[in-house]
Amino acid sequence: MSKGKIEIEREKCKGCHLCVAFCPNQCIQVSKEINSKGYYPAEFKPEEAKEGKDGCSGCCICATMCPDLAIEVYRG
């Protein structure tokens, strides 16, 4: 069951995708749309929890790895 959720600021994200690589539950994906800077930002996949997967645990690894401070983690 999902215990958390994240919000990624599309315009702050430069598309390094470290959050995608380090998310233990694979709740983050690369967007198919570019932001105003020309990068493909990361985006949260909330549908993971609906498919019977663990979903976001609120572990904060993504926010810790983000060099742009573009990720906010919410638990609860």
N, C-alpha and C positions, 0 to 999 in steps of 0.2 A: 504494500500500500504506500502511496506517495505521502511523504511527510513534509515536503517543501516545494518551493517553486522559485524560479529565478526570473529576473527581468534583465535584458541586455539592451543597453542604449546603442541602437544601430549606428548612430552618427559618431559615437566615440570609438566603436570597434574598427580596428584596422585589418581584420581578417587574418590574424596569425594562427587562429584555430587551436591554440594550446588548450583552451577549455574543452573543445571537442575531443582532443586526444586524451585528456586526463579525467573526464567524467566517468566514474566507475559504473554508472547505470546507463550510460549512453543516451542521456536526455537532451543533448545539444547537437544540432546539425548545422551545416553550412547553408545559408540562405541562397535561394536561386536568383534573388534580386540584389543589385548593387546599391550601396548607399551613396550619398552625395560626393564622397571622396573617391569613389570608383572601386571600393573594396566589396567583397562578398562577406558580409558580417555573419557572425554566429547567431543562431536563434534557438529558443527553447522549444522542446517537443513535448507539450503537455499530454498529447495523445498516448504516450508510452504507458501511463498509468491505466488508461482505459482498455488497453490491449492485454491486461493481466500481467504486465511487467511491473517491476518494483517502482519505477518512476523516480523522481527526485527525492533524495533522502535529506537534503538540506545540509550536506557535508561541508560546503564552502570551498571545496578544492578548486572549482572553476574560478571563483572570485579571487582566490589566492594566486592562481596562475596567471590571471589577466594582467598584462603589463599596462593596459590603458584604463584600469579601474572602471570598466564599462558594465560590470555585473553586480547586481544586488541580489542577495539571497534572502528568502523569507521562509521561516519554519513555522509549522503549525498545522 
